[in-house]
Amino acid sequence: MSTLQQNFIQFCIDSKVLRFGEFKTKAGRLSPYFFNAGLFNTGSMLHTLSDFYAKTLIAAIDTGRVKCDMVFGPAYKGIPLGCAVAIRMAELGRDLPFAFNRKEAKDHGEGGSIVGAPLQGNVVIIDDVISAGTSVRESVDLIRANGAVPSGVLIALDRMECAGNAETIKKKSAVQEVEERYGIPVCSIASLKDLMSYLKNSEATEIKQYEKAIEAYRRAYGA
């Protein structure tokens, strides 16, 4: 686990975006932790979050893992995330075009469903997590329909969890399914593996107590 990943997990805990206890996921599973990026709800928090995203994206570009000519934020959570990342990338000397989509196409003015820069070149999709992969699928279709290339997905946390529900466990995670279906890499600031490493080395008893529960959850549903 890198310093960036460790600092990101600490930031999520301090911001109460990453919580521990017992939570029912959208898939109906009882999870000992919950990540809600919607709680990054102040300007300061969003700026700090964008720094983690931007530095992760820069590392992926510089190592050749992804090609990036612009960033795209899918409606709705991806819109502020993509915008913040574009701003932070510019501050770090990597000024990139940015676009997002509307859920409903506009039939007046400039029309269409895309707002911002024209979709062109290699486009990296910015989102919080990948659950069912619906947002990624819609984004990939939009990008390709506009003649551009979806070149990667950047998310905050990879839960490393097999797709399915409480009863049905698929062989691959939602992230793995996206990578296989669309042939594009998914990069994350941190993953469940990083979280487990963080808990293992933590001396904070209030979160250390959930280490075994998360290990058990990983054994049950981990990809």
C-alpha positions in Angstrom: 0.0 0.0 0.0 1.4 3.3 -1.1 1.4 6.5 1.1 -1.2 8.0 -1.3 -3.5 5.0 -0.7 -3.0 5.1 3.1 -3.7 8.8 3.2 -6.8 8.4 1.1 -8.2 5.7 3.4 -7.5 7.9 6.4 -9.1 10.9 4.7 -12.2 8.8 4.0 -12.5 7.7 7.6 -11.9 11.2 8.9 -14.6 12.5 6.5 -17.0 9.7 7.6 -17.3 8.7 4.0 -15.9 5.3 5.0 -17.8 3.8 7.9 -17.8 0.5 9.8 -20.6 -1.5 11.3 -23.3 -3.5 9.5 -24.8 -2.2 6.3 -27.0 -3.7 3.7 -25.6 -3.2 0.2 -27.7 -2.7 -3.0 -27.0 -6.3 -3.8 -28.6 -7.4 -0.5 -25.4 -8.4 1.2 -24.6 -7.4 4.8 -21.3 -5.6 4.7 -19.1 -4.6 7.7 -18.1 -1.4 5.9 -19.8 1.2 3.7 -18.3 3.8 1.3 -20.5 6.8 0.4 -18.7 9.3 -1.9 -21.8 11.5 -1.7 -20.6 12.6 1.7 -17.6 14.4 0.2 -19.9 17.4 0.4 -17.8 20.5 1.1 -15.5 22.4 -1.1 -12.5 21.5 0.9 -13.3 17.8 0.9 -13.9 17.8 -2.8 -10.6 19.6 -3.5 -8.7 17.1 -1.4 -10.5 14.2 -3.1 -9.7 15.6 -6.5 -6.0 15.6 -5.6 -6.1 11.9 -4.9 -8.0 11.3 -8.2 -5.6 13.5 -10.3 -2.4 12.0 -8.9 -3.8 8.4 -9.5 -4.7 9.4 -13.1 -1.3 11.0 -13.7 0.5 7.9 -12.4 -1.7 5.7 -14.7 -0.9 8.0 -17.7 2.9 8.2 -17.0 3.2 4.4 -16.6 1.3 3.8 -19.8 -1.6 2.1 -18.2 -4.1 4.5 -19.8 -4.1 7.0 -22.6 -6.0 10.2 -21.7 -6.9 13.2 -24.0 -9.9 14.2 -21.9 -12.0 13.2 -18.9 -15.8 12.4 -18.8 -18.1 12.6 -15.8 -21.2 10.4 -16.1 -24.5 11.8 -14.6 -25.0 12.2 -11.8 -22.2 11.5 -9.3 -19.5 11.6 -11.9 -20.3 15.2 -12.9 -18.8 17.0 -9.9 -16.0 14.4 -9.6 -15.0 14.8 -13.3 -15.1 18.6 -13.0 -13.0 18.6 -9.8 -10.5 16.2 -11.3 -10.2 18.4 -14.5 -9.5 21.4 -12.3 -6.9 19.7 -10.2 -5.2 18.2 -13.3 -4.9 21.7 -14.7 -3.4 22.9 -11.4 -0.8 20.1 -11.7 0.1 21.1 -15.2 -2.1 18.7 -17.1 -4.9 20.8 -18.5 -7.5 18.5 -20.2 -10.9 19.0 -21.8 -13.8 17.9 -19.7 -17.4 16.8 -20.6 -20.4 15.2 -18.9 -23.8 14.0 -20.0 -27.4 14.8 -19.2 -29.8 12.0 -18.4 -32.4 13.6 -20.8 -31.2 15.0 -24.2 -31.9 18.7 -24.6 -34.0 19.6 -27.7 -33.2 23.3 -27.8 -30.2 25.5 -27.7 -27.1 23.4 -28.5 -29.2 20.3 -28.1 -28.0 16.8 -27.4 -27.0 15.1 -24.1 -23.3 16.0 -23.9 -22.2 19.2 -22.1 -18.7 20.6 -22.3 -15.9 19.7 -24.6 -16.6 17.5 -27.7 -15.9 13.9 -27.0 -12.7 13.0 -29.0 -9.5 11.1 -28.6 -8.9 8.8 -25.6 -11.5 9.5 -22.9 -11.2 8.5 -19.3 -14.4 8.0 -17.3 -14.4 9.4 -13.8 -16.8 7.8 -11.2 -17.0 6.9 -7.5 -17.3 3.1 -7.6 -18.5 0.4 -9.9 -21.4 -1.7 -8.7 -23.5 -3.0 -11.5 -21.5 -1.3 -14.2 -24.6 0.5 -15.6 -23.0 3.9 -15.5 -19.8 2.6 -17.3 -21.9 0.9 -20.0 -23.9 4.0 -20.7 -20.7 6.1 -20.8 -18.9 3.7 -23.1 -21.8 3.8 -25.5 -22.0 7.6 -25.5 -18.3 8.0 -26.0 -18.2 5.5 -28.9 -21.3 7.0 -30.5 -19.5 10.3 -30.6 -16.5 8.8 -32.4 -14.1 8.8 -29.4 -12.4 6.0 -27.6 -13.2 5.0 -24.0 -9.6 4.4 -22.7 -10.1 3.8 -19.0 -12.2 4.2 -15.9 -11.0 5.9 -12.7 -12.8 5.2 -9.5 -12.2 6.0 -5.8 -12.6 2.6 -4.3 -12.4 -0.9 -5.8 -14.5 -3.1 -3.4 -12.9 -6.2 -5.1 -16.2 -7.9 -4.6 -17.8 -10.6 -6.9 -20.9 -9.4 -8.7 -24.3 -10.9 -7.8 -26.3 -10.7 -4.7 -26.5 -12.3 -1.2 -27.4 -15.7 -2.7 -25.7 -15.6 -6.1 -22.0 -15.0 -6.3 -20.5 -14.6 -9.8 -16.9 -15.5 -10.5 -15.7 -12.0 -11.2 -16.1 -8.6 -9.7 -18.0 -5.7 -11.4 -14.6 -4.1 -12.1 -13.2 -7.3 -13.7 -16.4 -7.6 -15.8 -16.0 -4.0 -17.1 -12.3 -4.6 -18.0 -13.2 -7.8 -19.8 -16.3 -6.6 -21.5 -14.9 -3.3 -22.8 -11.2 -4.1 -23.0 -10.3 -1.0 -20.9 -8.4 -0.7 -17.6 -10.1 0.3 -14.4 -7.9 2.3 -12.0 -8.8 3.0 -8.4 -7.3 5.3 -5.8 -7.5 2.4 -3.3 -9.0 -1.1 -3.0 -10.4 -3.4 -0.4 -6.9 -5.0 -0.2 -5.5 -1.6 0.8 -8.2 -1.1 3.4 -7.4 -4.5 4.9 -3.7 -3.6 5.0 -4.6 -0.3 6.7 -6.7 -2.0 9.4 -4.0 -4.6 10.0 -1.5 -1.8 10.8 -3.9 0.4 12.6 -3.7 1.0 16.3 -7.1 2.7 16.5 -9.3 0.2 18.4 -12.6 1.8 17.2 -11.8 0.6 13.6 -9.4 -2.3 14.4 -12.3 -4.2 15.8 -13.8 -4.6 12.3 -10.7 -6.3 10.8 -11.9 -9.9 11.2 -15.4 -9.0 9.9 -14.0 -7.5 6.8 -11.7 -10.5 6.3 -14.7 -12.8 6.6 -16.7 -10.7 4.1 -13.7 -10.8 1.7 -13.6 -14.6 2.0 -17.3 -14.8 1.3 -17.6 -12.4 -1.6 -14.1 -11.4 -2.7 -13.1 -11.7 -6.3 
